């Protein structure tokens, strides 16, 4: 009993217990959490139209919004969610209760296209540029014409209820974050097309983060990495982007393009996306379907819809627009109360024309800061046209808010990892860890033939694993395969250090001519341990920056494991092993 009291009252052991308790709370703030967590919201879905927002990038898992009930039916896990969804019908109202608020959704009917044999000729509406004479002057104008085209035959049929747009998972009970290797997603390594300064690189990273967040993607990592540590010389700098749950096509469309937006009148650029646009409306009050034009059927059975949203220009951009329009003539169409200017406002996205807007005659020469932007989308059905329209509107809003990137980006490498493959990685890692622990226990029993030595060593290793995970959750680090490898290395070296301590305690007779009290033996052991610690630290620090950042998880978890072991658990282990073996020394 005196040995046990000596152990639990030692300040080193008390420190370990305190740290473990604090880290347990950090990892498991709500171990009995129920429901389904909203991981992300699908674009143009019922959930997005109802106002549900994507969780913030890199938000702790336990801080994300959780669905607890739908139409009064309790949702405790992901199976409950899909069971409820299977009972829904088109155009049904759904009240979704979450940890933040209540959302009211309307289900949409799902349509699929079934190809038929043969083709058919249909009239398709196209916009073409024509010339008109205004006050004796020929000016270019833009109008719609119907063109006969041959297209494949198909029919559209109902296929039940369209997905609500929630990307969900069982509500987390831990703040541990799984990296891309373990949860699936897309990893992209980008290189700026031009050599840029550190300030421009930082601006580029922030622009990418904002663009991805505005577009609605969550669980995003955007970081600057290098293929050479800074203290070894100037290496090539890259941008590493990791997006959980995103497809390769979405990532390419969002980050491979520079996203340059320009608006011109009479071949003069009047404003650009970014600094020229001080405000972009994205709420229902001032953005959405154009109430004057809405959706309509076009020739050939297709549909087209028009969107509109308001923006605010900087005074400088408004003045450029006034200067560009002050000398334009006015066109008056028969039956119209007011006319419009001879040159339209042309919108370009990535040097491609996306729309032309007629400018009202009362705006000629006026520096107006509040204007409306419009565009369109089309589809084979009204529902598809609506989805296409909202998609085009959100893309244009995103570019107007974030502006163009400072430079073009080249995709060096892109990897897409399946969530199923990530689950397989986890199971394999756990199995490997279990086998490794059994192997270490077997070796310790063979060498020392004392279970009271083997058990403290293995218990200390488990504590170090727990502490690594706790510190990772505190700093918001995503645990990936490289990080798991770092944990294994840390545990292996931890066993080695504990063996050094144990040998110093047991093999005292080899140093009979010296002073070999307990304190001196422990000092000798920790001299070796600290020497190894600083050696490993010097080896791991370059990996935090080298290898294009892909080995950062390995380096970080290794450093965390070594630091926790050397300063917290291994001093406590020395106290425990001393108390257990000191009777043999008497």
C-alpha positions as CSV (number, residue, x, y, z in Angstrom):
1,X,0.0,0.0,0.0
2,X,2.9,2.3,0.7
3,X,4.2,1.8,-2.8
4,X,0.9,2.7,-4.3
5,X,0.6,5.8,-2.1
6,X,4.1,6.8,-3.1
7,X,3.2,6.6,-6.7
8,X,-0.1,8.5,-6.7
9,X,1.2,11.3,-4.5
10,X,4.3,12.0,-6.7
11,X,3.9,15.3,-8.6
12,X,5.0,13.7,-11.8
13,X,2.2,11.1,-11.7
14,X,-0.3,13.8,-10.7
15,X,0.8,15.8,-13.7
16,X,0.2,12.9,-16.0
17,X,-3.3,12.3,-14.5
18,X,-4.2,16.0,-14.8
19,X,-3.0,16.2,-18.4
20,X,-4.9,13.1,-19.4
21,X,-8.2,14.4,-17.8
22,X,-7.9,17.7,-19.6
23,X,-7.1,16.0,-22.9
24,X,-10.0,13.6,-22.4
25,X,-12.4,16.6,-22.1
26,X,-10.8,18.1,-25.2
27,X,-11.4,14.9,-27.2
28,X,-14.8,14.0,-25.8
29,X,-16.6,17.2,-24.8
30,X,-20.0,15.4,-25.4
31,X,-19.5,11.6,-25.5
32,X,-23.3,11.0,-25.6
33,X,-24.0,13.2,-28.6
34,X,-26.9,11.9,-30.8
35,X,-28.3,12.9,-34.2
36,X,-26.7,13.4,-37.6
37,X,-24.1,16.2,-38.2
38,X,-24.3,18.4,-41.3
39,X,-21.0,17.9,-43.1
40,X,-21.9,20.0,-46.1
41,X,-24.8,21.3,-48.2
42,X,-25.2,20.4,-51.8
43,X,-25.4,23.2,-54.3
44,X,-28.8,24.4,-55.4
45,X,-30.5,21.9,-53.1
46,X,-33.7,22.2,-51.0
47,X,-31.5,22.6,-48.0
48,X,-29.5,25.5,-49.5
49,X,-32.6,27.2,-50.8
50,X,-34.1,27.0,-47.2
51,X,-31.1,28.9,-45.9
52,X,-29.0,26.1,-44.4
53,X,-25.3,27.1,-44.5
54,X,-22.2,25.0,-45.0
55,X,-20.1,24.6,-41.8
56,X,-17.1,26.8,-41.6
57,X,-13.9,25.5,-42.9
58,X,-11.7,23.7,-40.3
59,X,-14.5,24.1,-37.6
60,X,-14.1,21.6,-34.7
61,X,-16.3,18.5,-35.4
62,X,-18.3,19.1,-32.1
63,X,-19.2,22.6,-33.1
64,X,-21.0,21.7,-36.3
65,X,-24.8,21.8,-36.7
66,X,-26.6,18.6,-35.8
67,X,-30.0,17.5,-37.0
68,X,-32.1,16.1,-34.1
69,X,-35.5,15.7,-35.6
70,X,-37.5,16.0,-38.9
71,X,-41.2,16.7,-38.9
72,X,-41.2,15.7,-35.2
73,X,-39.5,12.3,-35.9
74,X,-36.4,11.9,-33.8
75,X,-33.1,11.4,-35.7
76,X,-30.5,9.7,-33.6
77,X,-28.3,8.3,-36.3
78,X,-27.7,8.2,-40.0
79,X,-30.0,5.2,-40.5
80,X,-32.9,7.2,-39.0
81,X,-32.2,10.0,-41.4
82,X,-32.4,7.8,-44.5
83,X,-35.4,5.9,-43.2
84,X,-37.2,9.2,-42.8
85,X,-36.1,10.4,-46.3
86,X,-37.5,7.2,-47.9
87,X,-41.0,8.2,-46.7
88,X,-41.0,11.7,-48.4
89,X,-43.0,12.6,-51.4
90,X,-42.5,15.5,-54.0
91,X,-43.6,19.0,-52.9
92,X,-43.8,18.0,-49.3
93,X,-42.9,20.4,-46.5
94,X,-40.2,19.2,-44.1
95,X,-39.4,20.9,-40.7
96,X,-35.8,20.2,-39.8
97,X,-34.8,20.8,-36.2
98,X,-31.1,21.3,-35.6
99,X,-29.0,22.4,-32.7
100,X,-29.1,26.0,-34.0
101,X,-32.6,26.6,-35.4
102,X,-35.6,25.2,-37.4
103,X,-35.5,25.1,-41.2
104,X,-38.5,24.6,-43.4
105,X,-37.7,22.7,-46.7
106,X,-39.9,21.8,-49.7
107,X,-39.0,18.5,-51.4
108,X,-38.4,18.5,-55.2
109,X,-39.5,15.9,-57.7
110,X,-36.6,14.1,-59.2
111,X,-36.4,13.6,-63.0
112,X,-34.2,11.4,-65.1
113,X,-33.7,11.4,-68.9
114,X,-34.2,8.1,-70.8
115,X,-32.6,8.1,-74.3
116,X,-34.8,7.0,-77.2
117,X,-33.8,5.7,-80.6
118,X,-33.2,8.3,-83.4
119,X,-32.9,12.0,-83.5
120,X,-35.3,14.9,-84.0
121,X,-35.0,18.5,-85.3
122,X,-35.9,21.2,-82.8
123,X,-35.7,25.0,-82.7
124,X,-33.0,26.2,-80.3
125,X,-32.8,29.8,-79.2
126,X,-29.4,31.4,-79.8
127,X,-28.1,34.9,-79.3
128,X,-26.3,36.4,-82.2
129,X,-24.8,39.8,-82.9
130,X,-26.6,41.9,-85.6
131,X,-26.2,45.4,-86.9
132,X,-28.7,48.2,-86.5
133,X,-28.8,51.7,-87.8
134,X,-29.2,54.3,-85.1
135,X,-29.4,58.0,-86.2
136,X,-27.6,57.1,-89.5
137,X,-24.9,55.1,-87.7
138,X,-24.5,51.4,-87.9
139,X,-24.0,49.9,-84.3
140,X,-23.7,46.3,-83.2
141,X,-26.6,44.9,-81.3
142,X,-27.5,41.6,-79.7
143,X,-30.7,39.7,-80.3
144,X,-32.2,36.1,-80.0
145,X,-32.8,33.9,-83.0
146,X,-34.2,30.5,-83.3
147,X,-32.1,27.9,-85.1
148,X,-33.1,24.4,-86.2
149,X,-30.8,21.7,-84.8
150,X,-30.7,18.0,-84.8
151,X,-30.6,16.5,-81.3
152,X,-31.0,12.9,-79.9
153,X,-34.4,11.9,-78.8
154,X,-35.1,11.3,-75.1
155,X,-38.0,11.4,-72.6
156,X,-38.1,12.8,-69.1
157,X,-39.7,10.7,-66.4
158,X,-40.2,11.1,-62.7
159,X,-37.9,9.2,-60.3
160,X,-39.3,10.0,-56.9
161,X,-37.9,12.7,-54.6
162,X,-34.7,14.7,-55.2
163,X,-32.1,14.5,-52.5
164,X,-32.6,17.2,-49.8
165,X,-29.0,18.3,-50.1
166,X,-27.7,17.4,-46.7
167,X,-24.4,15.6,-46.6
168,X,-24.6,13.9,-43.2
169,X,-22.9,11.5,-40.9
170,X,-23.5,10.2,-37.4
171,X,-23.1,13.0,-34.8
172,X,-19.5,13.1,-33.6
173,X,-18.7,12.2,-30.0
174,X,-15.1,13.3,-30.4
175,X,-13.2,16.4,-31.6
176,X,-10.6,14.3,-33.4
177,X,-10.4,15.2,-37.1
178,X,-9.8,12.7,-39.8
179,X,-7.6,13.8,-42.6
180,X,-8.2,13.3,-46.3
181,X,-6.6,9.8,-46.3
182,X,-9.2,8.6,-43.8
183,X,-12.4,10.4,-44.8
184,X,-12.1,10.7,-48.6
185,X,-12.0,13.8,-50.8
186,X,-9.6,15.5,-53.2
187,X,-6.0,16.7,-52.7
188,X,-4.5,19.1,-55.2
189,X,-0.9,20.4,-55.5
190,X,-0.8,23.7,-57.3
191,X,2.1,25.9,-58.6
192,X,1.8,29.6,-59.5
193,X,2.4,30.1,-63.2
194,X,4.6,33.1,-62.3
195,X,7.2,33.6,-59.6
196,X,5.5,35.7,-56.9
197,X,6.5,37.3,-53.6
198,X,5.5,35.9,-50.2
199,X,2.9,38.7,-49.8
200,X,1.3,37.7,-53.1
201,X,1.4,34.1,-52.1
202,X,-0.4,34.9,-48.9
203,X,-3.0,36.9,-50.9
204,X,-3.4,33.9,-53.2
205,X,-4.1,31.5,-50.3
206,X,-6.7,33.8,-48.8
207,X,-8.4,34.3,-52.1
208,X,-8.6,30.5,-52.6
209,X,-10.0,30.0,-49.1
210,X,-12.6,32.7,-49.6
211,X,-13.6,31.4,-53.0
212,X,-14.0,27.8,-51.7
213,X,-16.0,29.0,-48.7
214,X,-18.3,31.2,-50.7
215,X,-18.9,28.4,-53.1
216,X,-20.2,26.3,-50.3
217,X,-17.4,23.7,-49.7
218,X,-16.4,22.8,-46.2
219,X,-13.6,20.9,-44.5
220,X,-11.0,22.8,-46.5
221,X,-7.2,23.0,-46.0
222,X,-5.3,25.5,-48.0
223,X,-1.6,25.9,-47.2
224,X,1.7,27.1,-48.6
225,X,4.3,24.3,-48.8
226,X,7.8,24.0,-50.1
227,X,10.0,21.2,-51.5
228,X,13.0,22.5,-49.5
229,X,13.2,23.8,-45.9
230,X,13.9,27.6,-45.7
231,X,17.1,27.3,-43.8
232,X,18.5,25.0,-46.6
233,X,17.9,27.6,-49.3
234,X,14.9,28.9,-51.2
235,X,12.8,26.0,-52.5
236,X,9.9,25.9,-54.9
237,X,6.7,27.0,-53.3
238,X,3.4,25.3,-53.9
239,X,-0.2,25.5,-52.6
240,X,-1.7,22.4,-51.1
241,X,-5.5,22.2,-51.2
242,X,-7.4,19.4,-49.5
243,X,-11.2,19.4,-49.8
244,X,-13.2,16.6,-48.1
245,X,-16.1,15.3,-50.1
246,X,-15.4,17.4,-53.2
247,X,-15.1,15.8,-56.6
248,X,-12.2,16.3,-59.0
249,X,-14.4,18.2,-61.4
250,X,-15.5,20.7,-58.8
251,X,-12.0,21.3,-57.6
252,X,-10.7,21.9,-61.1
253,X,-13.5,24.3,-61.9
254,X,-12.9,26.3,-58.8
255,X,-9.2,26.6,-58.4
256,X,-7.6,25.9,-61.8
257,X,-9.3,28.9,-63.3
258,X,-8.1,32.4,-62.5
259,X,-11.7,33.6,-62.2
260,X,-11.3,36.9,-64.0
261,X,-14.5,39.0,-64.2
262,X,-14.8,42.1,-66.3
263,X,-17.7,44.3,-67.4
264,X,-17.3,46.6,-70.5
265,X,-19.3,49.1,-72.4
266,X,-18.3,50.2,-75.9
267,X,-15.1,48.1,-75.6
268,X,-14.1,50.0,-72.4
269,X,-13.7,48.1,-69.1
270,X,-15.9,49.8,-66.5
271,X,-15.4,47.5,-63.5
272,X,-13.9,44.1,-62.5
273,X,-14.6,41.6,-59.8
274,X,-13.0,42.1,-56.4
275,X,-12.1,45.7,-55.4
276,X,-14.4,47.4,-57.9
277,X,-17.4,45.5,-56.4
278,X,-18.0,46.6,-52.8
279,X,-21.1,44.5,-52.1
280,X,-22.7,41.5,-53.7
281,X,-26.2,40.5,-52.6
282,X,-26.8,36.8,-51.9
283,X,-30.0,37.0,-49.8
284,X,-33.5,36.3,-51.1
285,X,-34.5,39.9,-50.8
286,X,-32.2,41.1,-53.6
287,X,-31.0,38.0,-55.5
288,X,-32.7,35.0,-57.2
289,X,-34.9,34.5,-60.2
290,X,-35.7,37.7,-62.2
291,X,-39.3,38.5,-61.2
292,X,-39.9,40.2,-64.6
293,X,-38.7,37.3,-66.8
294,X,-38.5,34.2,-64.5
295,X,-38.6,30.9,-66.3
296,X,-40.2,30.1,-69.7
297,X,-40.3,27.3,-72.3
298,X,-38.2,27.8,-75.4
299,X,-38.5,26.2,-78.8
300,X,-37.8,22.4,-78.8
301,X,-39.3,21.8,-75.4
302,X,-36.5,23.1,-73.3
303,X,-36.7,25.7,-70.6
304,X,-34.7,28.8,-69.7
305,X,-34.6,30.9,-66.5
306,X,-33.1,34.3,-65.7
307,X,-31.5,35.3,-62.5
308,X,-30.8,38.8,-61.1
309,X,-28.9,40.1,-58.1
310,X,-27.8,43.6,-57.1
311,X,-24.2,44.8,-56.5
312,X,-22.6,48.0,-55.3
313,X,-19.7,49.5,-57.2
314,X,-16.9,51.6,-55.9
315,X,-17.2,55.4,-56.7
316,X,-14.2,55.0,-59.1
317,X,-15.9,52.1,-61.0
318,X,-19.2,54.0,-61.2
319,X,-17.4,57.0,-62.7
320,X,-15.7,54.8,-65.3
321,X,-19.2,53.5,-66.3
322,X,-20.5,57.1,-66.5
323,X,-17.5,58.1,-68.7
324,X,-18.0,55.1,-71.0
325,X,-21.8,55.8,-71.5
326,X,-22.0,59.6,-71.7
327,X,-21.5,59.7,-75.5
328,X,-23.7,56.7,-76.5
329,X,-26.9,57.1,-78.5
330,X,-30.3,56.0,-77.4
331,X,-32.4,53.3,-79.1
332,X,-36.2,53.6,-78.7
333,X,-38.2,50.4,-79.6
334,X,-41.8,50.9,-80.7
335,X,-44.3,50.6,-77.9
336,X,-41.7,51.1,-75.2
337,X,-41.9,54.0,-72.8
338,X,-38.2,54.4,-72.4
339,X,-35.2,53.4,-74.5
340,X,-31.8,51.9,-73.9
341,X,-28.3,52.8,-74.9
342,X,-26.8,51.7,-78.2
343,X,-24.0,49.6,-76.5
344,X,-24.9,47.0,-73.9
345,X,-23.0,46.2,-70.7
346,X,-21.1,43.0,-71.6
347,X,-20.1,40.6,-68.8
348,X,-17.0,38.4,-69.3
349,X,-15.9,35.5,-67.0
350,X,-12.4,34.1,-67.7
351,X,-12.5,36.0,-71.0
352,X,-15.7,34.3,-72.1
353,X,-18.8,36.4,-72.6
354,X,-21.5,35.3,-70.2
355,X,-24.2,37.9,-70.8
356,X,-25.2,41.2,-72.3
357,X,-27.4,43.7,-70.4
358,X,-29.2,46.6,-72.0
359,X,-28.4,49.9,-70.2
360,X,-31.4,52.2,-69.6
361,X,-31.2,55.6,-71.2
362,X,-31.5,57.4,-67.8
363,X,-28.2,55.9,-66.7
364,X,-26.3,57.6,-69.6
365,X,-23.4,59.6,-68.1
366,X,-24.5,58.9,-64.5
367,X,-22.1,57.6,-61.9
368,X,-24.5,55.0,-60.4
369,X,-23.0,52.7,-57.7
370,X,-26.0,50.4,-57.3
371,X,-26.7,48.2,-60.3
372,X,-28.3,44.8,-61.1
373,X,-26.5,41.9,-62.7
374,X,-28.5,39.3,-64.6
375,X,-27.8,36.1,-66.4
376,X,-29.6,32.9,-67.4
377,X,-29.5,29.1,-67.3
378,X,-31.2,26.4,-69.3
379,X,-32.3,22.8,-69.1
380,X,-34.5,20.2,-70.6
381,X,-37.0,20.6,-67.8
382,X,-38.1,23.6,-65.8
383,X,-36.5,22.1,-62.7
384,X,-33.2,21.5,-64.5
385,X,-33.2,25.0,-65.9
386,X,-33.8,26.4,-62.4
387,X,-30.9,24.5,-61.0
388,X,-28.6,25.6,-63.8
389,X,-29.7,29.2,-63.3
390,X,-28.9,29.1,-59.6
391,X,-25.6,27.4,-60.3
392,X,-24.6,30.1,-62.8
393,X,-25.7,32.9,-60.4
394,X,-23.7,31.5,-57.5
395,X,-20.6,31.1,-59.6
396,X,-20.8,34.7,-60.8
397,X,-21.4,35.9,-57.3
398,X,-18.4,34.0,-56.0
399,X,-16.1,35.6,-58.6
400,X,-17.5,39.1,-58.0
401,X,-16.9,38.7,-54.2
402,X,-13.4,37.2,-54.3
403,X,-12.1,38.8,-57.5
404,X,-9.6,37.1,-59.8
405,X,-6.7,35.3,-58.4
406,X,-3.3,37.2,-58.4
407,X,-1.9,34.7,-60.9
408,X,-2.9,31.6,-62.8
409,X,-2.3,28.3,-61.1
410,X,-1.0,25.1,-62.6
411,X,-2.2,21.7,-61.3
412,X,0.9,19.6,-60.6
413,X,-0.9,16.7,-59.0
414,X,-4.5,15.8,-58.1
415,X,-5.5,12.8,-56.0
416,X,-9.0,11.7,-55.3
417,X,-9.5,9.3,-52.3
418,X,-12.7,7.2,-51.8
419,X,-14.3,7.3,-48.4
420,X,-14.5,3.5,-48.5
421,X,-10.7,3.4,-49.0
422,X,-10.3,5.7,-46.0
423,X,-12.3,3.4,-43.8
424,X,-10.1,0.5,-45.0
425,X,-7.0,2.5,-44.0
426,X,-8.4,3.0,-40.5
427,X,-9.2,-0.7,-40.0
428,X,-5.8,-1.7,-41.3
429,X,-4.0,0.8,-39.0
430,X,-5.9,-0.4,-36.0
431,X,-5.1,-4.0,-36.8
432,X,-1.4,-3.2,-37.3
433,X,-1.3,-1.3,-34.0
434,X,-2.8,-4.2,-32.2
435,X,-0.3,-6.7,-33.6
436,X,2.6,-4.3,-32.8
437,X,1.4,-4.0,-29.2
438,X,1.2,-7.8,-28.8
439,X,4.7,-8.1,-30.3
440,X,6.2,-5.6,-27.9
441,X,4.5,-7.3,-24.9
442,X,5.9,-10.6,-26.0
443,X,9.4,-9.2,-26.4
444,X,9.3,-7.5,-23.0
445,X,8.1,-10.7,-21.3
446,X,10.9,-12.7,-22.9
447,X,13.6,-10.2,-21.9
448,X,12.5,-9.2,-18.4
449,X,10.3,-12.2,-17.4
450,X,8.5,-9.8,-15.1
451,X,4.9,-8.8,-15.8
452,X,5.2,-5.8,-13.4
453,X,7.7,-4.3,-15.9
454,X,5.9,-5.1,-19.1
455,X,2.5,-3.7,-17.9
456,X,3.8,-0.2,-16.9
457,X,5.7,0.1,-20.2
458,X,2.6,-0.8,-22.3
459,X,0.3,1.4,-20.2
460,X,2.7,4.3,-20.6
461,X,2.7,3.8,-24.4
462,X,-1.1,3.8,-24.5
463,X,-1.1,7.1,-22.5
464,X,1.3,8.6,-25.0
465,X,-1.0,7.7,-27.9
466,X,-3.9,9.2,-26.1
467,X,-2.0,12.4,-25.4
468,X,-0.9,12.7,-29.0
469,X,-4.6,12.4,-30.1
470,X,-5.6,15.0,-27.5
471,X,-3.0,17.5,-28.5
472,X,-4.0,17.0,-32.2
473,X,-7.7,17.8,-31.3
474,X,-6.6,20.9,-29.4
475,X,-4.6,22.4,-32.2
476,X,-7.1,21.3,-34.9
477,X,-4.8,18.9,-36.7
478,X,-6.3,16.5,-39.2
479,X,-5.1,13.0,-38.5
480,X,-3.9,11.3,-41.8
481,X,-1.9,8.2,-42.7
482,X,1.3,10.1,-42.3
483,X,0.2,11.1,-38.8
484,X,-0.6,7.5,-37.9
485,X,2.9,6.5,-39.0
486,X,4.3,9.3,-36.7
487,X,2.3,7.9,-33.8
488,X,3.7,4.4,-34.4
489,X,7.3,5.8,-34.5
490,X,6.7,7.8,-31.3
491,X,5.4,4.7,-29.5
492,X,8.3,2.6,-30.7
493,X,10.9,5.2,-29.4
494,X,8.9,5.5,-26.2
495,X,9.3,1.8,-25.5
496,X,13.0,2.2,-26.3
497,X,13.3,5.0,-23.7
498,X,11.5,3.1,-21.1
499,X,13.7,0.1,-21.7
500,X,16.7,2.4,-21.1
501,X,15.2,3.6,-17.8
502,X,14.4,0.0,-16.8
503,X,17.9,-1.2,-17.6
504,X,19.5,1.6,-15.6
505,X,17.4,0.6,-12.6
506,X,18.0,-3.2,-12.9
507,X,21.6,-3.4,-13.9
508,X,23.1,-1.5,-11.0
509,X,25.7,-4.1,-10.2
510,X,27.6,-3.3,-13.3
511,X,28.5,0.1,-11.8
512,X,29.4,-1.1,-8.3
513,X,32.5,1.0,-8.2
514,X,30.4,4.2,-8.8
515,X,27.7,5.8,-6.9
516,X,24.6,4.1,-8.1
517,X,21.7,5.4,-6.0
518,X,18.3,5.7,-7.7
519,X,18.7,9.4,-8.5
520,X,21.9,8.9,-10.3
521,X,20.6,5.9,-12.3
522,X,17.6,7.9,-13.5
523,X,19.8,10.8,-14.4
524,X,22.0,8.5,-16.5
525,X,18.9,7.2,-18.3
526,X,17.4,10.7,-19.0
527,X,20.7,11.9,-20.4
528,X,20.4,9.3,-23.1
529,X,16.7,10.0,-23.5
530,X,17.1,13.8,-23.9
531,X,20.0,13.2,-26.3
532,X,17.8,11.1,-28.5
533,X,14.9,13.6,-28.2
534,X,16.9,16.5,-29.5
535,X,18.3,14.3,-32.3
536,X,14.9,13.3,-33.4
537,X,13.6,16.9,-33.1
538,X,16.4,18.1,-35.4
539,X,15.5,15.4,-37.9
540,X,11.7,16.1,-37.8
541,X,11.7,19.9,-38.1
542,X,12.8,19.9,-41.8
543,X,9.9,17.6,-42.6
544,X,7.4,20.2,-41.4
545,X,8.3,22.2,-44.5
546,X,9.9,19.8,-46.9
547,X,8.3,17.2,-49.2
548,X,5.7,19.7,-50.4
549,X,4.1,19.5,-46.9
550,X,2.8,16.0,-47.5
551,X,4.9,14.6,-44.6
552,X,3.9,17.3,-42.1
553,X,1.5,15.0,-40.4
554,X,4.3,12.5,-39.8
555,X,6.7,15.1,-38.5
556,X,4.1,16.8,-36.2
557,X,2.8,13.7,-34.5
558,X,6.3,12.4,-34.0
559,X,7.3,15.7,-32.4
560,X,4.2,15.7,-30.2
561,X,4.7,12.2,-29.1
562,X,8.3,12.7,-28.2
563,X,7.6,15.9,-26.4
564,X,4.7,14.4,-24.4
565,X,6.8,11.3,-23.5
566,X,10.0,13.0,-22.6
567,X,8.5,15.8,-20.4
568,X,5.3,14.1,-19.0
569,X,4.9,10.3,-19.2
570,X,8.5,9.0,-19.0
571,X,9.4,10.9,-15.8
572,X,6.2,9.4,-14.3
573,X,7.3,6.0,-15.6
574,X,10.6,6.4,-13.9
575,X,8.8,7.1,-10.6
576,X,6.6,4.0,-11.0
577,X,9.4,1.6,-12.0
578,X,11.4,2.9,-9.1
579,X,8.6,2.2,-6.6
580,X,8.0,-1.3,-8.1
581,X,11.6,-2.4,-8.1
582,X,13.2,-0.6,-5.2
583,X,12.3,-3.5,-2.8
584,X,14.7,-5.7,-4.9
585,X,17.4,-3.2,-4.3
586,X,17.2,-3.4,-0.5
